[in-house]
Amino acid sequence: MAKRDYRLPGEPCQQCGGSRFARVLARCSDMCSIDIPGRTYHGYVPDDLGIGGGDDVNFDYCLDCGRIRGNFPRPPTRIEQGIDGHPRPR
């Protein structure tokens, strides 16, 4: 089996400086489930979580420390706020 190169183009990890990343792409359409304390959401992937949006979960994560590459911290999401068709607290 050939040795794989897990380095993706771009900046090193924001947390540990590592250069080994995995790219995740999963098509789940309207079968995404998100649990945030006090709320549960089922439907399409929300676009304000930093993990993709619409039909797809799509993100890169560091294989050295596990950090998801992206712009974090995120502002409060629509799920947390209970707006835009997302569920209210349970």
Secondary structure, 3 states (H helix, E strand, C coil): CCCCCCCCCCCCCCCCCCCCEEEEEEECCCCEEEEECCEEEEECECCCCCCEEECEEEEEEECCCCCECCCCCCCCCHHHHCCCCCCCCC
